[in-house]
């Protein structure tokens, strides 16, 4: 099938190129409109209790979005300060859409900071403003607050922080693309020995990402598309396009080196590398479809974007890449051919020669038991910090420290909240004057971990809104314990529990409830795909176990780097003591999906060798030796992509970029280079065990026909 596709594309390359060029032009022209349609997407589903509580608070209280200004390093008795703040507050009250302004001089509603040299101005906006009007009003309020005559005026707010997240995501996208493209071009020139060959994977990446933006523009007409979807799309689009194109081009160059003509070389490359790419693409698509099974809108938005780009990139690799290869065949050197690049590299005598993976595999096969034990223990030790992991919703603390909204948040926390956690909000539908309501309030005050209870004023009759200040950090373990305690003891009247800690609890409960089904669906699909590739039942199970080790070790490393803050000096961020809630789920999908690239390519070459001569140890070593250089090159390229996105400012994006880079490095060196050959050597011919029917099918294949025995029952 794939060989026939390769020959068809080679003969009809003009048509194939024309179709993708048209798609690229339309994607570039129309896809840019997508940036104007991006919207913040909620992390929680609308039916979660915390989300319902938040809607009730909005419905029954007069509270709307708040913009605040932290005024620092001032003499609070200065006439100039009093006049400046008073004039600004008067101007703000005249703006349509401003509901209330609190300042320290005319309303006495604003607090004084812990240093006695700071204060705040709080501006409440109408709660029913359309998004565009709200943003316009926020900008007007911000501009007027900045006119206050003081050494330092920092303006922030929850909605302003959300906007800052979106704007930073777009900036990170531009930076990540630029860094990745520049470094990738250099790496690919070194790998392929020429500029033209190096440009083929990048051309596939550009087309894939551009056309995906066009598809997401159409999706945005049906529902919201989040800002972070673009980061996921670009991350996957660049990484997979380069990976897949590199595998096909490398196999084509290998066939050329054997004396095959270009068209036959393309067909052969498609038969082997093209098949591996198709299976890998399906695996990643299945993993992203599994991500969409979670009910949370943010995850669903990311999953849709990722699924679209994976399917497009896979189609590009199987059509555009072979068409480009045949078109540029005179400029693509055979493997091992001498070029200006190889001559330049030859002068660098300090560079390692030969396949790193082959050397690692040889070491593993000489002492498989020792290597398997040491590597497994090492990965489990690396995963150990995961036992103390703290997962929470990213807030303003996840913004770069250079962003004003982040600095305003930090200043407010340090000077006015004394580091207290954000409150757990309880919304009770009851008359506050009744004995039942009073008894319930007394019970809440007695809960372990509750520091203070506050009743909100200006609330509709028949409703009580209670803020419980918990001990510990915002959405930390103590805050979550308070949420669970309030929910465990429901009174006779309706009660909903919200707040930041409640959002984390609801998110965790939702994920834990669906996770077994998602994991089962993803793992089962990948087992089936690997079964189809290897004709073995043992190899797919082993592959899933190795992927699980990589996943756990990666999360453990991220806890050390981000939650403990060990990576702050190098990665230039400020740790906020947690990992983003979406990080483990995204990494699960990406690691199990993307590791299939190397799994499929290595196993397909090992299987080729085994079918030719059923000697397990020889097949493992020769398969890794022959595919090792291209797998190493692919790993280097995709790591460049991930680290390019780690240069951005958002901590959540850094976590994904660094996490995937760690996963790829571990996967290609420690897992594929040492653990895989060690385990396969220990298992021997048992690796290729299959039921009788499958063993007969393998024995009838053209490669295996006439060879030695085939294991099976």
C-alpha positions as CSV (number, residue, x, y, z in Angstrom):
1,X,0.0,0.0,0.0
2,X,2.6,2.6,1.1
3,X,5.0,1.5,-1.7
4,X,2.2,2.1,-4.3
5,X,1.4,5.5,-2.7
6,X,5.1,6.4,-3.0
7,X,5.2,5.5,-6.7
8,X,1.9,7.4,-7.3
9,X,3.2,10.5,-5.6
10,X,6.4,10.3,-7.5
11,X,4.6,10.2,-10.9
12,X,2.0,12.8,-9.9
13,X,4.3,15.1,-7.9
14,X,3.2,18.2,-9.8
15,X,-0.5,17.6,-8.8
16,X,0.5,16.9,-5.2
17,X,2.6,20.0,-4.9
18,X,-0.1,22.1,-6.5
19,X,-2.7,21.0,-4.0
20,X,-0.5,21.7,-1.0
21,X,0.7,25.0,-2.3
22,X,-2.9,26.2,-2.7
23,X,-3.7,25.0,0.8
24,X,-0.6,26.9,2.1
25,X,-1.6,30.1,0.4
26,X,-5.2,29.9,1.7
27,X,-3.9,29.0,5.1
28,X,-1.5,31.9,5.3
29,X,-4.1,34.3,4.0
30,X,-7.1,33.3,6.1
31,X,-5.4,31.6,9.0
32,X,-4.1,34.9,10.4
33,X,-7.6,35.9,11.2
34,X,-7.6,33.1,13.8
35,X,-5.5,35.3,16.2
36,X,-8.4,37.8,16.4
37,X,-10.9,35.0,17.3
38,X,-8.9,33.5,20.2
39,X,-10.7,33.5,23.5
40,X,-9.8,32.4,27.1
41,X,-11.2,28.9,27.6
42,X,-12.3,27.7,31.1
43,X,-10.3,24.9,32.6
44,X,-13.4,23.5,34.3
45,X,-16.6,22.3,32.7
46,X,-19.7,24.4,33.3
47,X,-21.4,21.7,35.5
48,X,-18.6,21.5,38.0
49,X,-19.7,22.6,41.5
50,X,-17.0,25.3,41.7
51,X,-18.3,26.7,38.3
52,X,-21.9,26.7,39.4
53,X,-20.9,28.4,42.7
54,X,-19.1,31.1,40.8
55,X,-22.2,31.7,38.6
56,X,-24.4,32.0,41.8
57,X,-22.0,34.5,43.3
58,X,-22.2,36.6,40.1
59,X,-26.0,36.3,40.1
60,X,-26.7,37.1,43.7
61,X,-24.1,39.6,44.6
62,X,-23.2,43.0,43.2
63,X,-19.6,42.0,42.6
64,X,-18.2,42.5,39.0
65,X,-14.7,42.3,37.6
66,X,-12.2,44.3,39.7
67,X,-9.2,46.3,38.5
68,X,-6.8,47.4,41.3
69,X,-3.8,49.6,41.5
70,X,-1.1,49.0,44.1
71,X,0.5,52.3,45.0
72,X,3.9,51.8,46.7
73,X,6.8,53.8,48.2
74,X,4.7,56.8,49.1
75,X,4.0,59.1,52.1
76,X,0.3,58.4,52.7
77,X,-0.2,61.9,54.2
78,X,1.3,63.7,51.2
79,X,-1.1,66.4,49.8
80,X,0.1,65.7,46.3
81,X,-0.7,62.0,46.7
82,X,-4.1,62.7,48.2
83,X,-5.0,65.2,45.4
84,X,-3.8,62.8,42.6
85,X,-5.6,59.8,44.0
86,X,-8.8,61.8,44.6
87,X,-8.8,63.3,41.1
88,X,-8.2,59.9,39.5
89,X,-11.0,58.3,41.6
90,X,-13.4,61.1,40.5
91,X,-12.6,60.6,36.9
92,X,-13.0,56.8,37.1
93,X,-16.5,57.2,38.7
94,X,-17.7,59.1,35.6
95,X,-16.7,56.3,33.2
96,X,-19.7,54.3,31.9
97,X,-19.5,50.7,33.2
98,X,-17.7,51.6,36.4
99,X,-19.8,50.5,39.4
100,X,-17.7,51.5,42.4
101,X,-14.3,53.0,43.2
102,X,-12.7,52.5,46.6
103,X,-9.7,54.6,47.6
104,X,-8.0,55.5,50.9
105,X,-9.0,59.2,50.9
106,X,-12.6,59.5,49.8
107,X,-14.2,56.2,50.7
108,X,-11.8,54.8,53.3
109,X,-12.5,51.4,51.7
110,X,-9.0,50.7,50.5
111,X,-6.5,49.1,52.9
112,X,-3.1,50.3,54.0
113,X,-0.1,48.1,53.2
114,X,1.9,46.2,55.8
115,X,4.8,48.6,55.3
116,X,2.6,51.7,55.9
117,X,4.0,53.2,52.7
118,X,1.5,51.6,50.3
119,X,-2.2,51.6,49.5
120,X,-4.7,50.5,46.9
121,X,-7.4,51.8,44.6
122,X,-10.1,49.2,43.7
123,X,-12.3,49.8,40.7
124,X,-15.3,47.5,40.3
125,X,-16.8,47.2,36.8
126,X,-20.3,46.2,35.7
127,X,-20.7,42.4,35.6
128,X,-22.7,42.1,32.4
129,X,-20.3,43.8,29.9
130,X,-19.6,42.2,26.6
131,X,-16.0,40.9,26.2
132,X,-14.9,43.6,23.8
133,X,-16.5,46.4,25.9
134,X,-15.0,45.0,29.1
135,X,-11.5,45.0,27.6
136,X,-11.9,48.6,26.3
137,X,-13.1,49.8,29.8
138,X,-10.3,47.9,31.5
139,X,-7.8,49.7,29.3
140,X,-9.3,53.1,30.1
141,X,-9.3,52.4,33.8
142,X,-5.6,51.2,33.6
143,X,-4.5,54.3,31.8
144,X,-6.2,56.6,34.4
145,X,-4.7,54.7,37.3
146,X,-1.2,55.0,35.8
147,X,-1.6,58.8,36.0
148,X,-1.5,58.7,39.8
149,X,1.6,60.6,40.9
150,X,3.6,58.0,42.8
151,X,7.0,56.3,42.4
152,X,5.3,52.9,41.7
153,X,1.8,52.2,40.5
154,X,1.1,48.6,39.5
155,X,-2.3,47.8,37.9
156,X,-3.7,44.2,38.0
157,X,-6.9,42.2,38.2
158,X,-8.1,38.6,37.5
159,X,-9.4,39.4,34.1
160,X,-6.4,41.6,33.2
161,X,-4.2,38.6,34.2
162,X,-6.2,36.3,31.9
163,X,-5.6,38.8,29.0
164,X,-1.9,38.9,29.9
165,X,-1.8,35.1,29.6
166,X,-3.3,35.2,26.1
167,X,-1.0,37.9,25.0
168,X,2.1,36.2,26.5
169,X,1.0,32.9,24.8
170,X,1.1,34.6,21.4
171,X,4.5,36.2,22.1
172,X,5.8,32.8,23.3
173,X,4.6,31.3,20.1
174,X,6.6,33.8,18.0
175,X,9.7,33.4,20.0
176,X,9.4,29.6,20.1
177,X,8.9,29.4,16.3
178,X,11.9,31.7,15.6
179,X,14.3,29.9,17.9
180,X,13.2,26.5,16.8
181,X,13.4,27.3,13.1
182,X,16.9,28.8,13.3
183,X,18.4,25.9,15.2
184,X,16.5,23.3,13.3
185,X,17.9,24.5,10.0
186,X,21.4,24.3,11.3
187,X,20.8,20.8,12.7
188,X,19.1,19.5,9.6
189,X,21.9,20.8,7.4
190,X,24.4,18.8,9.5
191,X,22.2,15.7,9.4
192,X,21.5,15.8,5.6
193,X,24.7,17.3,4.4
194,X,23.0,20.1,2.3
195,X,20.6,23.0,2.5
196,X,17.9,21.7,0.1
197,X,17.5,18.4,1.9
198,X,17.4,20.2,5.2
199,X,14.6,22.4,3.9
200,X,12.2,19.5,3.2
201,X,11.2,18.9,6.8
202,X,10.8,22.6,7.5
203,X,8.7,23.0,4.4
204,X,6.4,20.3,5.6
205,X,6.2,22.0,9.0
206,X,5.3,25.4,7.6
207,X,2.5,23.9,5.4
208,X,1.2,21.8,8.3
209,X,1.0,24.6,10.8
210,X,-0.5,27.1,8.3
211,X,-3.2,24.8,7.1
212,X,-4.0,23.8,10.7
213,X,-4.6,27.5,11.5
214,X,-7.1,27.6,8.6
215,X,-8.9,24.6,10.0
216,X,-9.0,26.1,13.5
217,X,-10.4,29.3,12.1
218,X,-13.3,27.2,10.8
219,X,-13.6,25.5,14.2
220,X,-13.7,28.9,15.9
221,X,-16.9,29.7,14.1
222,X,-18.5,26.8,15.9
223,X,-17.0,27.2,19.4
224,X,-14.2,28.9,21.3
225,X,-10.6,28.2,20.5
226,X,-8.2,28.9,23.3
227,X,-4.9,30.8,23.0
228,X,-2.9,27.8,24.3
229,X,-4.2,25.7,21.4
230,X,-1.9,27.6,19.1
231,X,1.1,26.7,21.2
232,X,0.1,23.0,21.2
233,X,-0.5,23.1,17.4
234,X,2.9,24.7,16.7
235,X,4.7,22.5,19.1
236,X,3.3,19.3,17.6
237,X,3.3,20.6,14.0
238,X,7.0,21.5,14.0
239,X,8.1,18.5,16.0
240,X,6.2,15.8,14.1
241,X,6.7,17.3,10.7
242,X,10.4,17.4,11.2
243,X,10.4,13.9,12.8
244,X,8.3,12.3,10.1
245,X,10.0,14.0,7.1
246,X,13.4,13.2,8.5
247,X,12.6,9.5,8.8
248,X,11.4,9.3,5.2
249,X,14.2,11.4,3.7
250,X,16.8,9.4,5.7
251,X,15.4,6.1,4.4
252,X,15.4,7.5,0.9
253,X,19.1,8.5,1.2
254,X,19.9,5.0,2.5
255,X,18.2,3.4,-0.5
256,X,20.1,5.7,-2.8
257,X,23.4,4.7,-1.2
258,X,22.5,1.1,-2.2
259,X,22.4,2.0,-5.9
260,X,18.6,2.3,-6.2
261,X,17.1,4.8,-8.7
262,X,15.3,7.8,-7.1
263,X,11.7,6.6,-7.9
264,X,12.3,3.1,-6.5
265,X,14.1,4.6,-3.5
266,X,11.1,6.7,-2.8
267,X,8.8,3.7,-3.0
268,X,11.0,1.6,-0.8
269,X,11.3,4.4,1.7
270,X,7.5,4.7,1.8
271,X,7.1,1.0,2.2
272,X,9.2,1.0,5.4
273,X,9.5,4.6,6.8
274,X,6.1,5.6,5.4
275,X,4.4,2.7,7.1
276,X,6.1,3.6,10.4
277,X,5.1,7.3,10.0
278,X,1.5,6.3,9.4
279,X,1.3,4.1,12.5
280,X,3.0,6.7,14.6
281,X,0.6,9.4,13.4
282,X,-2.3,7.2,14.2
283,X,-0.9,6.6,17.7
284,X,-0.5,10.3,18.4
285,X,-4.0,11.0,17.0
286,X,-5.5,8.3,19.2
287,X,-3.7,9.7,22.2
288,X,-5.1,13.2,21.5
289,X,-8.6,11.8,20.9
290,X,-8.2,10.3,24.4
291,X,-7.4,13.7,25.8
292,X,-10.7,15.0,24.3
293,X,-12.5,12.4,26.4
294,X,-12.0,14.7,29.5
295,X,-14.9,17.0,30.0
296,X,-12.8,20.1,30.6
297,X,-13.2,22.7,27.8
298,X,-9.5,23.7,28.0
299,X,-8.3,20.2,27.4
300,X,-10.9,19.6,24.7
301,X,-9.7,22.8,22.9
302,X,-6.1,21.7,23.0
303,X,-7.0,18.2,21.9
304,X,-8.9,19.4,18.9
305,X,-6.0,21.6,17.7
306,X,-3.5,18.9,18.3
307,X,-5.6,16.2,16.5
308,X,-6.0,18.4,13.5
309,X,-2.3,19.2,13.2
310,X,-1.3,15.5,13.7
311,X,-3.6,14.3,11.0
312,X,-2.4,17.0,8.6
313,X,1.3,16.5,9.3
314,X,0.9,12.7,8.8
315,X,-0.8,13.3,5.5
316,X,1.9,15.8,4.5
317,X,4.7,13.3,5.3
318,X,3.0,10.7,3.2
319,X,2.3,12.9,0.2
320,X,4.2,16.3,0.1
321,X,7.5,14.9,1.4
322,X,7.9,12.2,-1.2
323,X,6.8,14.7,-3.9
324,X,9.5,17.2,-2.7
325,X,12.1,14.4,-2.6
326,X,11.5,13.4,-6.2
327,X,11.4,17.1,-7.3
328,X,14.7,18.0,-5.5
329,X,16.4,14.6,-6.1
330,X,19.5,16.1,-7.7
331,X,20.2,18.1,-4.6
332,X,19.7,15.3,-2.0
333,X,22.9,13.4,-1.5
334,X,22.9,9.6,-0.8
335,X,23.7,8.5,2.7
336,X,27.5,8.6,3.3
337,X,28.1,10.8,0.2
338,X,30.8,13.4,0.6
339,X,29.5,17.0,0.7
340,X,30.8,20.3,1.9
341,X,29.1,19.7,5.2
342,X,30.7,16.3,5.7
343,X,34.1,17.7,4.8
344,X,33.7,20.5,7.3
345,X,32.5,18.1,10.0
346,X,35.5,15.8,9.3
347,X,37.8,18.5,10.5
348,X,36.1,18.5,13.9
349,X,38.0,15.6,15.3
350,X,36.4,15.9,18.7
351,X,32.9,15.0,17.4
352,X,31.8,11.4,18.2
353,X,31.9,8.9,15.3
354,X,29.4,6.2,14.7
355,X,26.0,5.5,16.2
356,X,25.6,6.4,19.9
357,X,22.5,4.2,20.1
358,X,24.5,1.3,18.7
359,X,27.2,1.6,21.2
360,X,24.7,1.8,24.1
361,X,22.8,-1.2,22.7
362,X,26.1,-3.2,22.6
363,X,26.8,-2.4,26.2
364,X,23.2,-3.4,27.2
365,X,23.4,-6.7,25.4
366,X,26.7,-7.7,27.1
367,X,25.2,-7.3,30.6
368,X,21.4,-7.2,30.1
369,X,20.4,-8.1,33.7
370,X,22.6,-5.4,35.3
371,X,21.7,-2.7,32.8
372,X,18.0,-3.4,33.0
373,X,18.0,-3.3,36.8
374,X,20.2,-0.2,37.1
375,X,18.2,1.8,34.5
376,X,14.8,0.8,36.0
377,X,15.9,1.7,39.5
378,X,17.4,5.0,38.2
379,X,14.1,6.0,36.4
380,X,12.1,5.1,39.5
381,X,14.4,7.3,41.6
382,X,13.9,10.1,39.2
383,X,10.2,9.6,39.5
384,X,10.2,9.7,43.3
385,X,9.6,13.5,43.7
386,X,6.3,12.9,42.0
387,X,5.0,11.6,45.4
388,X,5.1,15.2,46.7
389,X,3.8,16.9,43.6
390,X,1.4,19.8,43.9
391,X,-0.9,20.4,41.0
392,X,-2.9,23.7,40.8
393,X,-4.5,26.1,38.4
394,X,-2.1,28.6,37.0
395,X,-2.8,32.1,38.1
396,X,-0.9,35.4,37.8
397,X,2.1,33.8,39.5
398,X,2.7,31.7,36.3
399,X,3.3,35.0,34.3
400,X,6.8,36.3,33.8
401,X,8.0,38.6,36.6
402,X,8.4,41.3,34.0
403,X,4.7,41.5,33.3
404,X,2.9,44.2,35.2
405,X,-0.1,42.0,36.2
406,X,2.3,39.5,37.8
407,X,4.1,42.3,39.7
408,X,0.8,43.8,40.8
409,X,-0.4,40.4,42.1
410,X,2.8,39.8,44.0
411,X,2.7,43.3,45.6
412,X,-0.9,42.8,46.6
413,X,-0.2,39.4,48.2
414,X,2.9,40.7,50.0
415,X,1.5,44.0,51.3
416,X,-2.2,43.5,51.8
417,X,-3.1,39.8,52.2
418,X,-0.1,39.0,54.4
419,X,0.3,35.8,52.3
420,X,-3.1,34.4,53.2
421,X,-4.7,31.9,51.0
422,X,-7.5,32.9,48.6
423,X,-10.9,32.1,50.4
424,X,-13.1,29.1,49.9
425,X,-16.4,30.6,49.0
426,X,-19.6,28.9,50.2
427,X,-22.9,30.0,48.6
428,X,-26.0,29.0,50.7
429,X,-29.5,29.4,49.6
430,X,-31.1,30.3,53.0
431,X,-32.4,33.2,55.0
432,X,-29.3,34.4,57.1
433,X,-31.5,35.3,60.1
434,X,-32.8,31.7,60.6
435,X,-31.4,29.5,63.4
436,X,-30.4,26.9,60.7
437,X,-28.2,29.5,59.0
438,X,-26.6,30.6,62.3
439,X,-25.9,27.0,63.3
440,X,-24.3,26.3,59.9
441,X,-22.0,29.4,60.3
442,X,-20.9,28.1,63.7
443,X,-20.2,24.7,62.3
444,X,-18.1,26.2,59.5
445,X,-16.0,28.2,62.0
446,X,-15.2,25.0,63.9
447,X,-13.8,23.2,60.8
448,X,-10.1,22.4,61.0
449,X,-7.9,24.7,59.0
450,X,-10.3,27.6,58.9
451,X,-8.6,30.8,60.0
452,X,-11.4,33.3,59.4
453,X,-15.1,33.5,58.3
454,X,-16.4,36.5,56.5
455,X,-20.0,37.3,55.3
456,X,-20.3,39.3,52.1
457,X,-22.6,42.3,52.1
458,X,-24.9,43.5,49.3
459,X,-26.2,40.0,48.6
460,X,-29.7,39.2,47.4
461,X,-32.2,38.2,50.0
462,X,-32.4,34.5,50.7
463,X,-28.8,33.9,49.8
464,X,-25.7,33.9,52.0
465,X,-22.2,34.1,50.6
466,X,-19.5,33.1,53.0
467,X,-15.7,33.4,52.5
468,X,-13.7,30.9,54.6
469,X,-10.0,31.9,54.8
470,X,-8.0,28.6,55.1
471,X,-4.6,28.1,56.5
472,X,-1.7,27.4,54.1
473,X,-1.3,28.4,50.5
474,X,-3.9,29.3,47.9
475,X,-5.4,26.0,46.6
476,X,-2.9,24.1,48.7
477,X,-3.5,20.9,50.6
478,X,-5.1,22.6,53.6
479,X,-7.4,24.7,51.4
480,X,-8.5,21.6,49.5
481,X,-9.1,19.8,52.8
482,X,-11.4,22.7,53.9
483,X,-13.3,22.3,50.6
484,X,-13.8,18.6,51.1
485,X,-14.8,19.0,54.7
486,X,-17.5,21.6,53.8
487,X,-18.9,19.4,51.0
488,X,-18.9,16.3,53.2
489,X,-21.3,17.9,55.8
490,X,-24.2,19.3,53.7
491,X,-26.9,21.1,55.6
492,X,-30.7,20.8,54.9
493,X,-30.6,23.8,52.5
494,X,-28.7,24.0,49.2
495,X,-25.0,24.8,49.4
496,X,-22.4,25.2,46.7
497,X,-18.6,25.5,47.4
498,X,-16.4,27.5,45.1
499,X,-13.1,29.4,45.0
500,X,-9.6,28.5,43.7
501,X,-9.2,25.4,46.0
502,X,-12.6,24.1,45.0
503,X,-11.7,24.4,41.3
504,X,-8.6,22.3,41.9
505,X,-10.7,19.7,43.8
506,X,-13.3,19.6,41.0
507,X,-10.7,19.3,38.3
508,X,-8.8,16.5,40.1
509,X,-12.0,14.6,40.8
510,X,-13.1,14.9,37.2
511,X,-9.7,13.8,35.9
512,X,-9.4,10.9,38.4
513,X,-12.9,9.7,37.5
514,X,-12.2,9.6,33.7
515,X,-8.5,8.8,33.8
516,X,-8.9,5.0,33.9
517,X,-11.1,5.0,30.8
518,X,-8.8,7.4,28.9
519,X,-5.7,5.4,29.8
520,X,-7.4,2.1,28.8
521,X,-8.5,3.5,25.5
522,X,-5.1,5.0,24.6
523,X,-3.1,2.0,25.7
524,X,-5.4,-0.4,24.0
525,X,-5.2,1.5,20.7
526,X,-1.4,1.7,20.9
527,X,-1.2,-2.0,21.7
528,X,-3.2,-2.8,18.6
529,X,-1.1,-0.6,16.4
530,X,2.2,-2.0,17.7
531,X,0.7,-5.5,17.3
532,X,0.0,-4.8,13.7
533,X,3.5,-3.5,13.2
534,X,5.4,-6.3,15.0
535,X,3.1,-9.3,14.8
536,X,4.0,-9.8,18.5
537,X,2.0,-9.7,21.7
538,X,5.0,-9.3,23.9
539,X,6.7,-6.3,22.3
540,X,3.7,-3.9,22.5
541,X,3.2,-4.7,26.2
542,X,6.9,-4.1,26.9
543,X,6.7,-0.8,24.9
544,X,3.9,0.5,27.0
545,X,5.7,-0.3,30.2
546,X,8.8,1.5,29.0
547,X,6.7,4.5,28.0
548,X,5.2,4.5,31.5
549,X,8.7,4.6,33.1
550,X,9.6,7.5,30.8
551,X,6.4,9.4,31.8
552,X,6.8,8.9,35.5
553,X,10.5,9.9,35.4
554,X,9.7,13.0,33.4
555,X,7.0,14.2,35.9
556,X,9.4,13.6,38.8
557,X,12.0,15.7,37.0
558,X,9.5,18.5,36.4
559,X,8.6,18.6,40.1
560,X,12.3,19.2,40.9
561,X,12.8,21.8,38.1
562,X,9.6,23.8,38.5
563,X,7.8,23.0,41.8
564,X,11.1,22.9,43.9
565,X,12.5,25.7,41.7
566,X,15.8,24.1,40.9
567,X,15.6,25.2,37.3
568,X,14.9,28.9,38.0
569,X,18.5,30.2,37.3
570,X,18.7,28.4,33.9
571,X,15.1,28.7,32.7
572,X,14.5,32.2,34.1
573,X,11.3,31.8,35.9
574,X,10.0,32.2,39.4
575,X,8.6,29.0,40.9
576,X,5.1,29.2,42.3
577,X,5.4,25.9,44.2
578,X,3.2,23.9,41.9
579,X,2.8,22.4,38.5
580,X,-0.1,23.4,36.2
581,X,-3.0,21.0,36.4
582,X,-3.0,20.3,32.7
583,X,0.7,19.4,32.5
584,X,0.5,15.7,33.5
585,X,-2.4,15.0,31.1
586,X,-0.7,16.8,28.2
587,X,2.6,15.0,28.9
588,X,0.8,11.7,29.1
589,X,-0.6,12.2,25.7
590,X,2.5,13.6,24.1
591,X,4.9,11.1,25.7
592,X,2.9,8.0,24.9
593,X,2.1,9.4,21.4
594,X,5.5,10.9,20.4
595,X,7.6,8.1,21.8
596,X,5.9,5.9,19.3
597,X,8.0,7.7,16.6
598,X,11.2,6.1,17.9
599,X,9.4,2.9,19.1
600,X,7.9,2.3,15.7
601,X,11.0,3.1,13.7
602,X,13.4,1.0,15.8
603,X,11.0,-1.9,16.1
604,X,10.2,-1.9,12.4
605,X,14.0,-2.1,11.6
606,X,14.5,-4.8,14.2
607,X,11.5,-6.7,12.8
608,X,13.0,-6.5,9.3
609,X,16.2,-8.0,10.5
610,X,14.4,-10.7,12.5
611,X,12.3,-11.7,9.5
612,X,15.4,-12.0,7.4
613,X,17.2,-14.1,10.0
614,X,15.4,-15.1,13.2
615,X,18.3,-14.4,15.6
616,X,16.9,-12.1,18.3
617,X,20.1,-10.6,19.6
618,X,21.5,-10.0,16.1
619,X,18.2,-8.5,15.0
620,X,18.1,-6.1,18.0
621,X,21.7,-4.9,17.5
622,X,21.5,-4.6,13.7
623,X,18.1,-2.9,13.8
624,X,19.3,-0.3,16.4
625,X,22.6,0.1,14.5
626,X,21.0,0.8,11.2
627,X,18.2,3.1,12.5
628,X,20.3,4.6,15.4
629,X,21.7,7.6,13.5
630,X,18.4,8.8,12.1
631,X,16.6,8.2,15.4
632,X,19.3,10.2,17.2
633,X,19.0,13.0,14.6
634,X,15.2,13.0,14.9
635,X,15.5,13.2,18.7
636,X,18.0,16.1,18.5
637,X,15.6,18.0,16.1
638,X,12.5,17.5,18.1
639,X,14.3,18.4,21.3
640,X,15.3,21.7,19.7
641,X,11.6,22.3,19.0
642,X,10.6,21.7,22.6
643,X,13.4,23.7,24.1
644,X,12.6,26.5,21.7
645,X,9.2,26.8,23.4
646,X,10.9,26.6,26.8
647,X,12.4,30.0,26.1
648,X,8.9,31.6,26.4
649,X,7.6,33.4,29.4
650,X,4.6,31.4,30.5
651,X,5.6,28.8,33.1
652,X,2.9,26.3,31.9
653,X,4.3,26.4,28.4
654,X,7.9,26.0,29.8
655,X,6.7,22.9,31.7
656,X,5.5,21.3,28.5
657,X,8.5,22.3,26.5
658,X,11.1,21.2,29.2
659,X,9.0,18.1,30.0
660,X,9.0,16.9,26.4
661,X,12.7,17.6,26.0
662,X,13.5,15.6,29.1
663,X,11.2,12.8,27.9
664,X,12.8,12.6,24.5
665,X,16.3,12.6,25.9
666,X,15.5,9.9,28.4
667,X,13.5,7.9,25.8
668,X,16.2,7.9,23.1
669,X,19.3,7.4,25.3
670,X,18.4,5.6,28.5
671,X,15.2,3.8,27.4
672,X,15.8,3.0,23.7
673,X,19.6,2.8,24.0
674,X,19.9,0.8,27.1
675,X,16.7,-0.6,28.6
676,X,15.0,-1.7,25.3
677,X,18.0,-3.8,24.0
678,X,18.6,-5.1,27.6
679,X,15.0,-6.3,28.0
680,X,14.8,-7.7,24.5
681,X,18.0,-9.6,25.0
682,X,16.7,-11.1,28.3
683,X,13.4,-12.1,26.6
684,X,15.1,-13.6,23.6
685,X,12.7,-15.3,21.1
686,X,9.9,-14.7,23.5
687,X,9.8,-11.1,22.2
688,X,8.2,-12.5,19.0
689,X,5.7,-14.8,20.5
690,X,2.3,-14.7,18.8
691,X,-0.7,-17.0,18.5
692,X,-0.5,-19.7,15.7
693,X,-2.6,-17.7,13.2
694,X,-0.4,-14.7,13.5
695,X,2.8,-16.8,13.4
696,X,1.5,-18.4,10.1
697,X,0.8,-14.9,8.6
698,X,4.4,-13.8,9.5
699,X,5.9,-17.0,8.0
700,X,4.0,-16.3,4.7
701,X,5.4,-12.8,4.3
702,X,7.8,-12.2,1.4
703,X,10.7,-11.3,3.7
704,X,10.4,-14.3,6.0
705,X,9.5,-16.9,3.3
706,X,12.2,-19.6,3.3
707,X,14.0,-18.4,6.5
708,X,14.5,-20.3,9.7
709,X,11.7,-21.2,12.2
710,X,9.3,-18.5,13.4
711,X,8.4,-18.6,17.1
712,X,4.8,-19.2,18.0
713,X,2.5,-21.7,19.4
